[in-house]
């Protein structure tokens, strides 16, 4: 799935080798800001040691649990085939099916126009249903057909391998939404954006889920891991153990990550939400808030986290861009704060990351950056 600041590339540029080296002496691996779970999966698939994945958002826990909390491949495709068949039956018998057909008849497979998008929004708003995504996101991030497919898949989630099925659905939705890689705002039906909406709305959710489930089914952890949906500071203070290797990749955006991924969070929670504004957000109170994504509290949050880490006999690996980011933090600032408490080894790597919304005109779709990798060890006395 697409995720801001993903460490997938950095793993190939030195971070992976560093983690291999440090894991030889560690008792567990703790990923404090796991996000899409790419680093947790990297470690879990390579070492016979427990991985603990921590994040504020539930969708992150679901994605990570699908990989690190299972130690064998899922053989065969009976699970996903049975699930999709049940969802298709639910789709065929649902009362929203007639509404989807009404919208489809109006635009068919022809080129999508602004009036088609507005008609889709009107239909999904007018017909109230008990589905999770229909009223909230139909006609915006998802076409009426896709919203109904997602709701049917949620209603028919199997009990066996439920986490893996839900993770596959979250992954599919992340690649299906008519938005620039995240869900801060859907594409609006302007002349320039209509082709992107059309492309996104032609994707079939049933096919995507089948593909993503089979990909998840092939991968697993060597040792059964653990996921924690909660605050990094609380975990460090209450559950971190001596001997852990702690990976810290805190937010670098001054905007809460829950604003970018609220659609995935809604799917993960499987509950209806009342949405507001152009972004179709749930209320502020329903979206997880991190002190690391608030410019006024980010430096204090880093200081508190490092102080709590210093009280444990652990090694920590921190990654962060060198440059000052919109939340008021930089790799340099974090390094300076860490040196007050730890012996710090610094590694620099050139990297680029997706802005998940850049259009190469106002803002580049990918930005080059120098990434700092900081290794924190207790000072020798």
Rosetta blueprint (number, residue, H / E / L):
1 X L
2 X L
3 X L
4 X L
5 X L
6 X L
7 X L
8 X H
9 X H
10 X H
11 X H
12 X H
13 X H
14 X H
15 X H
16 X H
17 X H
18 X H
19 X H
20 X H
21 X H
22 X H
23 X H
24 X L
25 X L
26 X L
27 X L
28 X E
29 X E
30 X E
31 X E
32 X L
33 X L
34 X L
35 X L
36 X L
37 X L
38 X H
39 X H
40 X H
41 X H
42 X H
43 X H
44 X H
45 X L
46 X L
47 X L
48 X L
49 X L
50 X E
51 X E
52 X E
53 X E
54 X E
55 X E
56 X L
57 X L
58 X H
59 X H
60 X H
61 X H
62 X H
63 X H
64 X H
65 X H
66 X H
67 X H
68 X H
69 X L
70 X L
71 X L
72 X L
73 X L
74 X L
75 X L
76 X L
77 X L
78 X H
79 X H
80 X H
81 X H
82 X H
83 X H
84 X H
85 X H
86 X H
87 X H
88 X H
89 X H
90 X H
91 X H
92 X H
93 X H
94 X L
95 X L
96 X H
97 X H
98 X H
99 X H
100 X H
101 X H
102 X H
103 X H
104 X H
105 X H
106 X H
107 X H
108 X L
109 X L
110 X L
111 X L
112 X L
113 X L
114 X H
115 X H
116 X H
117 X H
118 X H
119 X H
120 X H
121 X H
122 X H
123 X H
124 X H
125 X H
126 X H
127 X L
128 X L
129 X L
130 X L
131 X L
132 X L
133 X L
134 X H
135 X H
136 X H
137 X H
138 X E
139 X L
140 X L
141 X L
142 X E
143 X L
144 X H
145 X H
146 X H
147 X H
148 X H
149 X H
150 X H
151 X H
152 X H
153 X H
154 X H
155 X H
156 X L
157 X L
158 X L
159 X L
160 X L
161 X L
162 X H
163 X H
164 X H
165 X H
166 X H
167 X H
168 X H
169 X H
170 X H
171 X H
172 X H
173 X H
174 X H
175 X H
176 X H
177 X L
178 X L
179 X E
180 X L
181 X L
182 X L
183 X L
184 X L
185 X L
186 X E
187 X L
188 X L
189 X L
190 X L
191 X H
192 X H
193 X H
194 X H
195 X H
196 X H
197 X H
198 X H
199 X H
200 X H
201 X H
202 X L
203 X L
204 X L
205 X H
206 X H
207 X H
208 X H
209 X H
210 X H
211 X H
212 X H
213 X H
214 X H
215 X H
216 X H
217 X H
218 X L
219 X L
220 X L
221 X L
222 X L
223 X L
224 X L
225 X L
226 X E
227 X E
228 X E
229 X E
230 X L
231 X L
232 X H
233 X H
234 X H
235 X H
236 X H
237 X H
238 X H
239 X L
240 X L
241 X L
242 X L
243 X L
244 X E
245 X E
246 X E
247 X E
248 X E
249 X L
250 X L
251 X L
252 X L
253 X L
254 X L
255 X L
256 X L
257 X H
258 X H
259 X H
260 X H
261 X L
262 X H
263 X H
264 X H
265 X H
266 X H
267 X H
268 X H
269 X H
270 X L
271 X L
272 X L
273 X L
274 X L
275 X L
276 X E
277 X L
278 X L
279 X L
280 X L
281 X E
282 X L
283 X L
284 X H
285 X H
286 X H
287 X L
288 X L
289 X L
290 X L
291 X H
292 X H
293 X H
294 X L
295 X L
296 X L
297 X L
298 X H
299 X H
300 X H
301 X H
302 X H
303 X H
304 X H
305 X H
306 X H
307 X H
308 X H
309 X H
310 X H
311 X L
312 X L
313 X L
314 X L
315 X E
316 X E
317 X E
318 X E
319 X E
320 X E
321 X E
322 X L
323 X L
324 X L
325 X L
326 X L
327 X L
328 X L
329 X L
330 X L
331 X H
332 X H
333 X H
334 X H
335 X H
336 X H
337 X H
338 X H
339 X L
340 X L
341 X L
342 X E
343 X E
344 X E
345 X E
346 X E
347 X E
348 X E
349 X E
350 X E
351 X E
352 X E
353 X E
354 X E
355 X L
356 X L
357 X L
358 X L
359 X L
360 X L
361 X L
362 X L
363 X L
364 X L
365 X L
366 X E
367 X E
368 X E
369 X E
370 X E
371 X E
372 X E
373 X E
374 X E
375 X E
376 X E
377 X E
378 X E
379 X L
380 X L
381 X L
